[in-house]
Amino acid sequence: MANPLQMSGVVINPTDFKLKKNDYRVIRALGHGSFGSAFLVTEIASGKQLVWKRMTIVSKEDRRMALSEAEIL
């Protein structure tokens, strides 16, 4: 089980929910890097604009680095 992420004082455990791509509308691509791409999206239910980062994870090390990045953000 992945370690819970703490964001804005709220602990989020990624296994507690599943984001659905159809709950968001992609506005535009923001950038591309070695691990994936970032997109500006709007959450349809709330109208909030967010950044959605799609990452390719093929190894345990990739997963560790992705979780580390999420904790920093």
mmJSON file of the N, C-alpha and C atoms, coordinates in Angstrom:
{"data_MODEL":{"atom_site":{
"group_PDB":["ATOM","ATOM","ATOM","ATOM","ATOM","ATOM","ATOM","ATOM","ATOM","ATOM","ATOM","ATOM","ATOM","ATOM","ATOM","ATOM","ATOM","ATOM","ATOM","ATOM","ATOM","ATOM","ATOM","ATOM","ATOM","ATOM","ATOM","ATOM","ATOM","ATOM","ATOM","ATOM","ATOM","ATOM","ATOM","ATOM","ATOM","ATOM","ATOM","ATOM","ATOM","ATOM","ATOM","ATOM","ATOM","ATOM","ATOM","ATOM","ATOM","ATOM","ATOM","ATOM","ATOM","ATOM","ATOM","ATOM","ATOM","ATOM","ATOM","ATOM","ATOM","ATOM","ATOM","ATOM","ATOM","ATOM","ATOM","ATOM","ATOM","ATOM","ATOM","ATOM","ATOM","ATOM","ATOM","ATOM","ATOM","ATOM","ATOM","ATOM","ATOM","ATOM","ATOM","ATOM","ATOM","ATOM","ATOM","ATOM","ATOM","ATOM","ATOM","ATOM","ATOM","ATOM","ATOM","ATOM","ATOM","ATOM","ATOM","ATOM","ATOM","ATOM","ATOM","ATOM","ATOM","ATOM","ATOM","ATOM","ATOM","ATOM","ATOM","ATOM","ATOM","ATOM","ATOM","ATOM","ATOM","ATOM","ATOM","ATOM","ATOM","ATOM","ATOM","ATOM","ATOM","ATOM","ATOM","ATOM","ATOM","ATOM","ATOM","ATOM","ATOM","ATOM","ATOM","ATOM","ATOM","ATOM","ATOM","ATOM","ATOM","ATOM","ATOM","ATOM","ATOM","ATOM","ATOM","ATOM","ATOM","ATOM","ATOM","ATOM","ATOM","ATOM","ATOM","ATOM","ATOM","ATOM","ATOM","ATOM","ATOM","ATOM","ATOM","ATOM","ATOM","ATOM","ATOM","ATOM","ATOM","ATOM","ATOM","ATOM","ATOM","ATOM","ATOM","ATOM","ATOM","ATOM","ATOM","ATOM","ATOM","ATOM","ATOM","ATOM","ATOM","ATOM","ATOM","ATOM","ATOM","ATOM","ATOM","ATOM","ATOM","ATOM","ATOM","ATOM","ATOM","ATOM","ATOM","ATOM","ATOM","ATOM","ATOM","ATOM","ATOM","ATOM","ATOM","ATOM","ATOM","ATOM","ATOM","ATOM","ATOM","ATOM","ATOM","ATOM","ATOM","ATOM","ATOM"],
"id":[1,2,3,4,5,6,7,8,9,10,11,12,13,14,15,16,17,18,19,20,21,22,23,24,25,26,27,28,29,30,31,32,33,34,35,36,37,38,39,40,41,42,43,44,45,46,47,48,49,50,51,52,53,54,55,56,57,58,59,60,61,62,63,64,65,66,67,68,69,70,71,72,73,74,75,76,77,78,79,80,81,82,83,84,85,86,87,88,89,90,91,92,93,94,95,96,97,98,99,100,101,102,103,104,105,106,107,108,109,110,111,112,113,114,115,116,117,118,119,120,121,122,123,124,125,126,127,128,129,130,131,132,133,134,135,136,137,138,139,140,141,142,143,144,145,146,147,148,149,150,151,152,153,154,155,156,157,158,159,160,161,162,163,164,165,166,167,168,169,170,171,172,173,174,175,176,177,178,179,180,181,182,183,184,185,186,187,188,189,190,191,192,193,194,195,196,197,198,199,200,201,202,203,204,205,206,207,208,209,210,211,212,213,214,215,216,217,218,219],
"type_symbol":["N","C","C","N","C","C","N","C","C","N","C","C","N","C","C","N","C","C","N","C","C","N","C","C","N","C","C","N","C","C","N","C","C","N","C","C","N","C","C","N","C","C","N","C","C","N","C","C","N","C","C","N","C","C","N","C","C","N","C","C","N","C","C","N","C","C","N","C","C","N","C","C","N","C","C","N","C","C","N","C","C","N","C","C","N","C","C","N","C","C","N","C","C","N","C","C","N","C","C","N","C","C","N","C","C","N","C","C","N","C","C","N","C","C","N","C","C","N","C","C","N","C","C","N","C","C","N","C","C","N","C","C","N","C","C","N","C","C","N","C","C","N","C","C","N","C","C","N","C","C","N","C","C","N","C","C","N","C","C","N","C","C","N","C","C","N","C","C","N","C","C","N","C","C","N","C","C","N","C","C","N","C","C","N","C","C","N","C","C","N","C","C","N","C","C","N","C","C","N","C","C","N","C","C","N","C","C","N","C","C","N","C","C","N","C","C","N","C","C"],
"label_atom_id":["N","CA","C","N","CA","C","N","CA","C","N","CA","C","N","CA","C","N","CA","C","N","CA","C","N","CA","C","N","CA","C","N","CA","C","N","CA","C","N","CA","C","N","CA","C","N","CA","C","N","CA","C","N","CA","C","N","CA","C","N","CA","C","N","CA","C","N","CA","C","N","CA","C","N","CA","C","N","CA","C","N","CA","C","N","CA","C","N","CA","C","N","CA","C","N","CA","C","N","CA","C","N","CA","C","N","CA","C","N","CA","C","N","CA","C","N","CA","C","N","CA","C","N","CA","C","N","CA","C","N","CA","C","N","CA","C","N","CA","C","N","CA","C","N","CA","C","N","CA","C","N","CA","C","N","CA","C","N","CA","C","N","CA","C","N","CA","C","N","CA","C","N","CA","C","N","CA","C","N","CA","C","N","CA","C","N","CA","C","N","CA","C","N","CA","C","N","CA","C","N","CA","C","N","CA","C","N","CA","C","N","CA","C","N","CA","C","N","CA","C","N","CA","C","N","CA","C","N","CA","C","N","CA","C","N","CA","C","N","CA","C","N","CA","C","N","CA","C","N","CA","C","N","CA","C"],
"label_alt_id":[null,null,null,null,null,null,null,null,null,null,null,null,null,null,null,null,null,null,null,null,null,null,null,null,null,null,null,null,null,null,null,null,null,null,null,null,null,null,null,null,null,null,null,null,null,null,null,null,null,null,null,null,null,null,null,null,null,null,null,null,null,null,null,null,null,null,null,null,null,null,null,null,null,null,null,null,null,null,null,null,null,null,null,null,null,null,null,null,null,null,null,null,null,null,null,null,null,null,null,null,null,null,null,null,null,null,null,null,null,null,null,null,null,null,null,null,null,null,null,null,null,null,null,null,null,null,null,null,null,null,null,null,null,null,null,null,null,null,null,null,null,null,null,null,null,null,null,null,null,null,null,null,null,null,null,null,null,null,null,null,null,null,null,null,null,null,null,null,null,null,null,null,null,null,null,null,null,null,null,null,null,null,null,null,null,null,null,null,null,null,null,null,null,null,null,null,null,null,null,null,null,null,null,null,null,null,null,null,null,null,null,null,null,null,null,null,null,null,null],
"label_comp_id":["MET","MET","MET","ALA","ALA","ALA","ASN","ASN","ASN","PRO","PRO","PRO","LEU","LEU","LEU","GLN","GLN","GLN","MET","MET","MET","SER","SER","SER","GLY","GLY","GLY","VAL","VAL","VAL","VAL","VAL","VAL","ILE","ILE","ILE","ASN","ASN","ASN","PRO","PRO","PRO","THR","THR","THR","ASP","ASP","ASP","PHE","PHE","PHE","LYS","LYS","LYS","LEU","LEU","LEU","LYS","LYS","LYS","LYS","LYS","LYS","ASN","ASN","ASN","ASP","ASP","ASP","TYR","TYR","TYR","ARG","ARG","ARG","VAL","VAL","VAL","ILE","ILE","ILE","ARG","ARG","ARG","ALA","ALA","ALA","LEU","LEU","LEU","GLY","GLY","GLY","HIS","HIS","HIS","GLY","GLY","GLY","SER","SER","SER","PHE","PHE","PHE","GLY","GLY","GLY","SER","SER","SER","ALA","ALA","ALA","PHE","PHE","PHE","LEU","LEU","LEU","VAL","VAL","VAL","THR","THR","THR","GLU","GLU","GLU","ILE","ILE","ILE","ALA","ALA","ALA","SER","SER","SER","GLY","GLY","GLY","LYS","LYS","LYS","GLN","GLN","GLN","LEU","LEU","LEU","VAL","VAL","VAL","TRP","TRP","TRP","LYS","LYS","LYS","ARG","ARG","ARG","MET","MET","MET","THR","THR","THR","ILE","ILE","ILE","VAL","VAL","VAL","SER","SER","SER","LYS","LYS","LYS","GLU","GLU","GLU","ASP","ASP","ASP","ARG","ARG","ARG","ARG","ARG","ARG","MET","MET","MET","ALA","ALA","ALA","LEU","LEU","LEU","SER","SER","SER","GLU","GLU","GLU","ALA","ALA","ALA","GLU","GLU","GLU","ILE","ILE","ILE","LEU","LEU","LEU"],
"label_asym_id":["A","A","A","A","A","A","A","A","A","A","A","A","A","A","A","A","A","A","A","A","A","A","A","A","A","A","A","A","A","A","A","A","A","A","A","A","A","A","A","A","A","A","A","A","A","A","A","A","A","A","A","A","A","A","A","A","A","A","A","A","A","A","A","A","A","A","A","A","A","A","A","A","A","A","A","A","A","A","A","A","A","A","A","A","A","A","A","A","A","A","A","A","A","A","A","A","A","A","A","A","A","A","A","A","A","A","A","A","A","A","A","A","A","A","A","A","A","A","A","A","A","A","A","A","A","A","A","A","A","A","A","A","A","A","A","A","A","A","A","A","A","A","A","A","A","A","A","A","A","A","A","A","A","A","A","A","A","A","A","A","A","A","A","A","A","A","A","A","A","A","A","A","A","A","A","A","A","A","A","A","A","A","A","A","A","A","A","A","A","A","A","A","A","A","A","A","A","A","A","A","A","A","A","A","A","A","A","A","A","A","A","A","A","A","A","A","A","A","A"],
"label_entity_id":["1","1","1","1","1","1","1","1","1","1","1","1","1","1","1","1","1","1","1","1","1","1","1","1","1","1","1","1","1","1","1","1","1","1","1","1","1","1","1","1","1","1","1","1","1","1","1","1","1","1","1","1","1","1","1","1","1","1","1","1","1","1","1","1","1","1","1","1","1","1","1","1","1","1","1","1","1","1","1","1","1","1","1","1","1","1","1","1","1","1","1","1","1","1","1","1","1","1","1","1","1","1","1","1","1","1","1","1","1","1","1","1","1","1","1","1","1","1","1","1","1","1","1","1","1","1","1","1","1","1","1","1","1","1","1","1","1","1","1","1","1","1","1","1","1","1","1","1","1","1","1","1","1","1","1","1","1","1","1","1","1","1","1","1","1","1","1","1","1","1","1","1","1","1","1","1","1","1","1","1","1","1","1","1","1","1","1","1","1","1","1","1","1","1","1","1","1","1","1","1","1","1","1","1","1","1","1","1","1","1","1","1","1","1","1","1","1","1","1"],
"label_seq_id":[1,1,1,2,2,2,3,3,3,4,4,4,5,5,5,6,6,6,7,7,7,8,8,8,9,9,9,10,10,10,11,11,11,12,12,12,13,13,13,14,14,14,15,15,15,16,16,16,17,17,17,18,18,18,19,19,19,20,20,20,21,21,21,22,22,22,23,23,23,24,24,24,25,25,25,26,26,26,27,27,27,28,28,28,29,29,29,30,30,30,31,31,31,32,32,32,33,33,33,34,34,34,35,35,35,36,36,36,37,37,37,38,38,38,39,39,39,40,40,40,41,41,41,42,42,42,43,43,43,44,44,44,45,45,45,46,46,46,47,47,47,48,48,48,49,49,49,50,50,50,51,51,51,52,52,52,53,53,53,54,54,54,55,55,55,56,56,56,57,57,57,58,58,58,59,59,59,60,60,60,61,61,61,62,62,62,63,63,63,64,64,64,65,65,65,66,66,66,67,67,67,68,68,68,69,69,69,70,70,70,71,71,71,72,72,72,73,73,73],
"pdbx_PDB_ins_code":[null,null,null,null,null,null,null,null,null,null,null,null,null,null,null,null,null,null,null,null,null,null,null,null,null,null,null,null,null,null,null,null,null,null,null,null,null,null,null,null,null,null,null,null,null,null,null,null,null,null,null,null,null,null,null,null,null,null,null,null,null,null,null,null,null,null,null,null,null,null,null,null,null,null,null,null,null,null,null,null,null,null,null,null,null,null,null,null,null,null,null,null,null,null,null,null,null,null,null,null,null,null,null,null,null,null,null,null,null,null,null,null,null,null,null,null,null,null,null,null,null,null,null,null,null,null,null,null,null,null,null,null,null,null,null,null,null,null,null,null,null,null,null,null,null,null,null,null,null,null,null,null,null,null,null,null,null,null,null,null,null,null,null,null,null,null,null,null,null,null,null,null,null,null,null,null,null,null,null,null,null,null,null,null,null,null,null,null,null,null,null,null,null,null,null,null,null,null,null,null,null,null,null,null,null,null,null,null,null,null,null,null,null,null,null,null,null,null,null],
"Cartn_x":[0.85,0.0,0.881,0.565,1.342,1.18,2.213,2.126,1.109,0.291,-0.641,0.11,-0.463,0.112,-0.547,0.217,-0.36,-0.316,-1.486,-1.596,-2.495,-2.005,-2.776,-3.343,-2.581,-3.025,-4.019,-4.372,-5.329,-4.572,-4.752,-4.085,-4.934,-4.296,-4.983,-4.313,-5.082,-4.574,-5.06,-4.14,-4.548,-5.453,-5.451,-6.297,-7.73,-8.007,-9.35,-10.304,-9.779,-10.631,-9.948,-10.721,-10.169,-10.658,-9.721,-10.075,-10.499,-11.507,-11.978,-11.682,-11.081,-10.709,-11.921,-13.094,-14.269,-14.877,-14.317,-14.749,-14.039,-13.11,-12.301,-12.329,-12.162,-12.073,-10.678,-9.935,-8.588,-8.695,-8.016,-7.994,-6.826,-5.617,-4.446,-3.277,-2.313,-1.076,-0.21,0.432,1.318,2.787,3.099,4.485,4.676,5.852,6.191,7.59,7.809,9.122,9.453,10.526,10.991,10.046,9.252,8.342,6.906,6.555,5.176,4.827,3.551,3.03,2.116,2.037,1.161,0.114,-1.133,-2.24,-3.032,-3.484,-4.427,-5.803,-6.524,-7.843,-8.845,-10.112,-11.196,-11.978,-12.18,-13.025,-14.468,-15.157,-16.491,-17.467,-17.455,-18.419,-18.272,-17.021,-16.8,-16.373,-15.878,-15.364,-13.934,-13.333,-11.961,-10.982,-9.976,-8.902,-7.769,-7.239,-6.192,-5.153,-4.033,-3.033,-3.079,-3.2,-3.238,-1.909,-1.155,0.12,0.001,0.189,0.157,1.598,1.884,3.257,3.331,4.419,4.685,5.557,5.036,5.765,5.971,7.234,7.532,8.345,8.793,9.596,9.29,9.769,9.584,10.283,11.422,12.15,11.341,10.723,9.851,8.713,8.121,7.014,7.47,8.647,9.184,9.418,9.975,10.239,8.934,7.92,6.627,5.962,5.994,5.407,6.178,7.492,8.315,7.951,7.765,7.373,5.999,5.07,3.727,3.766,4.614,4.741,5.287,6.207,6.793,5.748,4.927,3.928,2.811],
"Cartn_y":[-1.187,0.0,1.232,2.204,3.436,4.274,5.042,5.957,7.043,7.432,8.535,9.819,10.659,11.965,13.007,13.978,15.03,16.322,16.907,18.128,19.095,20.284,21.321,20.812,20.004,19.513,18.369,17.919,16.826,15.612,14.488,13.264,12.613,12.342,11.719,10.387,9.33,8.01,7.683,7.528,7.314,6.104,5.146,3.966,4.22,5.383,5.692,6.166,6.583,7.085,6.858,6.958,6.829,7.993,8.738,9.835,9.266,9.865,9.421,10.519,10.129,11.093,11.871,11.229,11.917,12.919,13.041,14.074,15.402,15.407,16.582,16.887,18.162,18.586,19.176,18.654,19.147,20.483,21.491,22.816,22.907,22.558,22.592,21.866,21.482,20.883,22.0,21.728,22.708,22.386,21.112,20.739,19.242,18.851,17.438,17.256,16.164,15.875,14.411,14.012,12.638,11.625,12.048,11.118,11.209,12.241,12.348,13.742,14.082,15.353,15.991,17.329,18.066,18.805,18.799,19.409,20.324,21.448,22.277,21.68,21.366,20.75,21.512,21.348,21.879,20.704,20.716,19.708,20.072,19.213,19.525,19.852,19.101,19.288,20.638,21.105,22.325,23.521,23.288,24.374,24.776,24.097,24.419,24.042,24.902,24.571,23.943,22.861,22.081,21.67,21.194,20.611,19.101,18.401,16.943,16.499,15.735,15.239,13.749,13.378,11.974,11.488,10.446,9.954,8.487,8.126,6.741,6.145,5.126,4.48,3.021,2.643,1.278,0.484,1.152,0.444,0.948,0.233,0.66,1.993,2.203,3.471,4.626,4.415,5.435,5.777,4.757,4.957,5.753,5.416,6.13,7.61,7.863,9.244,10.01,9.365,10.024,10.373,9.461,9.741,10.851,10.853,11.905,13.274,13.323,14.578,15.044,14.12,14.476,15.031,14.48,14.979,16.398,16.709,18.051,19.053,18.662,19.575,19.769],
"Cartn_z":[0.0,0.0,0.0,-0.829,-0.931,0.326,0.613,1.749,1.454,2.443,2.227,1.923,1.113,0.799,1.68,2.116,2.935,2.132,1.894,1.117,1.864,2.144,2.834,4.149,4.863,6.158,6.087,4.905,4.738,4.234,4.898,4.458,3.376,2.246,1.113,0.844,0.889,0.556,-0.852,-1.814,-3.207,-3.412,-2.495,-2.671,-2.213,-1.595,-1.102,-2.196,-3.327,-4.395,-5.73,-6.778,-8.115,-8.963,-9.504,-10.387,-11.734,-12.322,-13.628,-14.642,-15.725,-16.755,-17.267,-17.333,-17.879,-16.893,-15.668,-14.724,-14.981,-15.956,-16.248,-17.735,-18.066,-19.468,-19.676,-20.632,-20.909,-21.638,-21.092,-21.715,-22.698,-22.205,-23.084,-22.426,-23.248,-22.742,-22.179,-21.042,-20.427,-20.67,-20.805,-21.036,-21.039,-21.513,-21.613,-21.06,-20.355,-19.791,-19.929,-19.271,-19.418,-18.778,-17.784,-17.112,-17.597,-18.35,-18.801,-19.27,-19.168,-19.661,-18.631,-18.664,-17.761,-18.59,-18.081,-18.798,-17.862,-18.361,-17.635,-17.889,-16.807,-16.918,-16.069,-16.37,-15.552,-14.989,-13.672,-13.042,-13.376,-14.066,-14.575,-13.452,-12.361,-11.274,-10.572,-10.391,-9.608,-10.438,-11.65,-12.475,-12.112,-11.132,-10.723,-11.815,-12.004,-12.928,-12.136,-12.674,-12.018,-13.046,-12.549,-13.432,-13.257,-14.355,-14.367,-14.974,-14.215,-14.72,-14.99,-16.229,-16.631,-16.702,-15.943,-15.856,-16.268,-16.92,-17.274,-16.183,-15.514,-14.427,-14.803,-14.984,-15.421,-14.406,-13.324,-12.336,-10.929,-9.941,-8.55,-8.306,-8.943,-8.787,-9.386,-10.546,-11.142,-10.187,-9.574,-8.642,-7.423,-6.892,-5.739,-6.075,-7.257,-7.673,-7.885,-8.449,-8.675,-7.343,-6.385,-5.066,-4.355,-4.522,-3.914,-4.508,-5.829,-6.479,-5.991,-5.854,-5.391,-3.972,-3.129,-1.764,-1.742,-2.655,-2.743,-3.217,-4.17,-4.728,-3.731],
"occupancy":[1.0,1.0,1.0,1.0,1.0,1.0,1.0,1.0,1.0,1.0,1.0,1.0,1.0,1.0,1.0,1.0,1.0,1.0,1.0,1.0,1.0,1.0,1.0,1.0,1.0,1.0,1.0,1.0,1.0,1.0,1.0,1.0,1.0,1.0,1.0,1.0,1.0,1.0,1.0,1.0,1.0,1.0,1.0,1.0,1.0,1.0,1.0,1.0,1.0,1.0,1.0,1.0,1.0,1.0,1.0,1.0,1.0,1.0,1.0,1.0,1.0,1.0,1.0,1.0,1.0,1.0,1.0,1.0,1.0,1.0,1.0,1.0,1.0,1.0,1.0,1.0,1.0,1.0,1.0,1.0,1.0,1.0,1.0,1.0,1.0,1.0,1.0,1.0,1.0,1.0,1.0,1.0,1.0,1.0,1.0,1.0,1.0,1.0,1.0,1.0,1.0,1.0,1.0,1.0,1.0,1.0,1.0,1.0,1.0,1.0,1.0,1.0,1.0,1.0,1.0,1.0,1.0,1.0,1.0,1.0,1.0,1.0,1.0,1.0,1.0,1.0,1.0,1.0,1.0,1.0,1.0,1.0,1.0,1.0,1.0,1.0,1.0,1.0,1.0,1.0,1.0,1.0,1.0,1.0,1.0,1.0,1.0,1.0,1.0,1.0,1.0,1.0,1.0,1.0,1.0,1.0,1.0,1.0,1.0,1.0,1.0,1.0,1.0,1.0,1.0,1.0,1.0,1.0,1.0,1.0,1.0,1.0,1.0,1.0,1.0,1.0,1.0,1.0,1.0,1.0,1.0,1.0,1.0,1.0,1.0,1.0,1.0,1.0,1.0,1.0,1.0,1.0,1.0,1.0,1.0,1.0,1.0,1.0,1.0,1.0,1.0,1.0,1.0,1.0,1.0,1.0,1.0,1.0,1.0,1.0,1.0,1.0,1.0,1.0,1.0,1.0,1.0,1.0,1.0],
"B_iso_or_equiv":[0.0,0.0,0.0,0.0,0.0,0.0,0.0,0.0,0.0,0.0,0.0,0.0,0.0,0.0,0.0,0.0,0.0,0.0,0.0,0.0,0.0,0.0,0.0,0.0,0.0,0.0,0.0,0.0,0.0,0.0,0.0,0.0,0.0,0.0,0.0,0.0,0.0,0.0,0.0,0.0,0.0,0.0,0.0,0.0,0.0,0.0,0.0,0.0,0.0,0.0,0.0,0.0,0.0,0.0,0.0,0.0,0.0,0.0,0.0,0.0,0.0,0.0,0.0,0.0,0.0,0.0,0.0,0.0,0.0,0.0,0.0,0.0,0.0,0.0,0.0,0.0,0.0,0.0,0.0,0.0,0.0,0.0,0.0,0.0,0.0,0.0,0.0,0.0,0.0,0.0,0.0,0.0,0.0,0.0,0.0,0.0,0.0,0.0,0.0,0.0,0.0,0.0,0.0,0.0,0.0,0.0,0.0,0.0,0.0,0.0,0.0,0.0,0.0,0.0,0.0,0.0,0.0,0.0,0.0,0.0,0.0,0.0,0.0,0.0,0.0,0.0,0.0,0.0,0.0,0.0,0.0,0.0,0.0,0.0,0.0,0.0,0.0,0.0,0.0,0.0,0.0,0.0,0.0,0.0,0.0,0.0,0.0,0.0,0.0,0.0,0.0,0.0,0.0,0.0,0.0,0.0,0.0,0.0,0.0,0.0,0.0,0.0,0.0,0.0,0.0,0.0,0.0,0.0,0.0,0.0,0.0,0.0,0.0,0.0,0.0,0.0,0.0,0.0,0.0,0.0,0.0,0.0,0.0,0.0,0.0,0.0,0.0,0.0,0.0,0.0,0.0,0.0,0.0,0.0,0.0,0.0,0.0,0.0,0.0,0.0,0.0,0.0,0.0,0.0,0.0,0.0,0.0,0.0,0.0,0.0,0.0,0.0,0.0,0.0,0.0,0.0,0.0,0.0,0.0],
"pdbx_formal_charge":[null,null,null,null,null,null,null,null,null,null,null,null,null,null,null,null,null,null,null,null,null,null,null,null,null,null,null,null,null,null,null,null,null,null,null,null,null,null,null,null,null,null,null,null,null,null,null,null,null,null,null,null,null,null,null,null,null,null,null,null,null,null,null,null,null,null,null,null,null,null,null,null,null,null,null,null,null,null,null,null,null,null,null,null,null,null,null,null,null,null,null,null,null,null,null,null,null,null,null,null,null,null,null,null,null,null,null,null,null,null,null,null,null,null,null,null,null,null,null,null,null,null,null,null,null,null,null,null,null,null,null,null,null,null,null,null,null,null,null,null,null,null,null,null,null,null,null,null,null,null,null,null,null,null,null,null,null,null,null,null,null,null,null,null,null,null,null,null,null,null,null,null,null,null,null,null,null,null,null,null,null,null,null,null,null,null,null,null,null,null,null,null,null,null,null,null,null,null,null,null,null,null,null,null,null,null,null,null,null,null,null,null,null,null,null,null,null,null,null],
"auth_seq_id":[1,1,1,2,2,2,3,3,3,4,4,4,5,5,5,6,6,6,7,7,7,8,8,8,9,9,9,10,10,10,11,11,11,12,12,12,13,13,13,14,14,14,15,15,15,16,16,16,17,17,17,18,18,18,19,19,19,20,20,20,21,21,21,22,22,22,23,23,23,24,24,24,25,25,25,26,26,26,27,27,27,28,28,28,29,29,29,30,30,30,31,31,31,32,32,32,33,33,33,34,34,34,35,35,35,36,36,36,37,37,37,38,38,38,39,39,39,40,40,40,41,41,41,42,42,42,43,43,43,44,44,44,45,45,45,46,46,46,47,47,47,48,48,48,49,49,49,50,50,50,51,51,51,52,52,52,53,53,53,54,54,54,55,55,55,56,56,56,57,57,57,58,58,58,59,59,59,60,60,60,61,61,61,62,62,62,63,63,63,64,64,64,65,65,65,66,66,66,67,67,67,68,68,68,69,69,69,70,70,70,71,71,71,72,72,72,73,73,73],
"auth_comp_id":["MET","MET","MET","ALA","ALA","ALA","ASN","ASN","ASN","PRO","PRO","PRO","LEU","LEU","LEU","GLN","GLN","GLN","MET","MET","MET","SER","SER","SER","GLY","GLY","GLY","VAL","VAL","VAL","VAL","VAL","VAL","ILE","ILE","ILE","ASN","ASN","ASN","PRO","PRO","PRO","THR","THR","THR","ASP","ASP","ASP","PHE","PHE","PHE","LYS","LYS","LYS","LEU","LEU","LEU","LYS","LYS","LYS","LYS","LYS","LYS","ASN","ASN","ASN","ASP","ASP","ASP","TYR","TYR","TYR","ARG","ARG","ARG","VAL","VAL","VAL","ILE","ILE","ILE","ARG","ARG","ARG","ALA","ALA","ALA","LEU","LEU","LEU","GLY","GLY","GLY","HIS","HIS","HIS","GLY","GLY","GLY","SER","SER","SER","PHE","PHE","PHE","GLY","GLY","GLY","SER","SER","SER","ALA","ALA","ALA","PHE","PHE","PHE","LEU","LEU","LEU","VAL","VAL","VAL","THR","THR","THR","GLU","GLU","GLU","ILE","ILE","ILE","ALA","ALA","ALA","SER","SER","SER","GLY","GLY","GLY","LYS","LYS","LYS","GLN","GLN","GLN","LEU","LEU","LEU","VAL","VAL","VAL","TRP","TRP","TRP","LYS","LYS","LYS","ARG","ARG","ARG","MET","MET","MET","THR","THR","THR","ILE","ILE","ILE","VAL","VAL","VAL","SER","SER","SER","LYS","LYS","LYS","GLU","GLU","GLU","ASP","ASP","ASP","ARG","ARG","ARG","ARG","ARG","ARG","MET","MET","MET","ALA","ALA","ALA","LEU","LEU","LEU","SER","SER","SER","GLU","GLU","GLU","ALA","ALA","ALA","GLU","GLU","GLU","ILE","ILE","ILE","LEU","LEU","LEU"],
"auth_asym_id":["A","A","A","A","A","A","A","A","A","A","A","A","A","A","A","A","A","A","A","A","A","A","A","A","A","A","A","A","A","A","A","A","A","A","A","A","A","A","A","A","A","A","A","A","A","A","A","A","A","A","A","A","A","A","A","A","A","A","A","A","A","A","A","A","A","A","A","A","A","A","A","A","A","A","A","A","A","A","A","A","A","A","A","A","A","A","A","A","A","A","A","A","A","A","A","A","A","A","A","A","A","A","A","A","A","A","A","A","A","A","A","A","A","A","A","A","A","A","A","A","A","A","A","A","A","A","A","A","A","A","A","A","A","A","A","A","A","A","A","A","A","A","A","A","A","A","A","A","A","A","A","A","A","A","A","A","A","A","A","A","A","A","A","A","A","A","A","A","A","A","A","A","A","A","A","A","A","A","A","A","A","A","A","A","A","A","A","A","A","A","A","A","A","A","A","A","A","A","A","A","A","A","A","A","A","A","A","A","A","A","A","A","A","A","A","A","A","A","A"],
"auth_atom_id":["N","CA","C","N","CA","C","N","CA","C","N","CA","C","N","CA","C","N","CA","C","N","CA","C","N","CA","C","N","CA","C","N","CA","C","N","CA","C","N","CA","C","N","CA","C","N","CA","C","N","CA","C","N","CA","C","N","CA","C","N","CA","C","N","CA","C","N","CA","C","N","CA","C","N","CA","C","N","CA","C","N","CA","C","N","CA","C","N","CA","C","N","CA","C","N","CA","C","N","CA","C","N","CA","C","N","CA","C","N","CA","C","N","CA","C","N","CA","C","N","CA","C","N","CA","C","N","CA","C","N","CA","C","N","CA","C","N","CA","C","N","CA","C","N","CA","C","N","CA","C","N","CA","C","N","CA","C","N","CA","C","N","CA","C","N","CA","C","N","CA","C","N","CA","C","N","CA","C","N","CA","C","N","CA","C","N","CA","C","N","CA","C","N","CA","C","N","CA","C","N","CA","C","N","CA","C","N","CA","C","N","CA","C","N","CA","C","N","CA","C","N","CA","C","N","CA","C","N","CA","C","N","CA","C","N","CA","C","N","CA","C","N","CA","C","N","CA","C","N","CA","C","N","CA","C"],
"pdbx_PDB_model_num":[1,1,1,1,1,1,1,1,1,1,1,1,1,1,1,1,1,1,1,1,1,1,1,1,1,1,1,1,1,1,1,1,1,1,1,1,1,1,1,1,1,1,1,1,1,1,1,1,1,1,1,1,1,1,1,1,1,1,1,1,1,1,1,1,1,1,1,1,1,1,1,1,1,1,1,1,1,1,1,1,1,1,1,1,1,1,1,1,1,1,1,1,1,1,1,1,1,1,1,1,1,1,1,1,1,1,1,1,1,1,1,1,1,1,1,1,1,1,1,1,1,1,1,1,1,1,1,1,1,1,1,1,1,1,1,1,1,1,1,1,1,1,1,1,1,1,1,1,1,1,1,1,1,1,1,1,1,1,1,1,1,1,1,1,1,1,1,1,1,1,1,1,1,1,1,1,1,1,1,1,1,1,1,1,1,1,1,1,1,1,1,1,1,1,1,1,1,1,1,1,1,1,1,1,1,1,1,1,1,1,1,1,1,1,1,1,1,1,1]
}}}
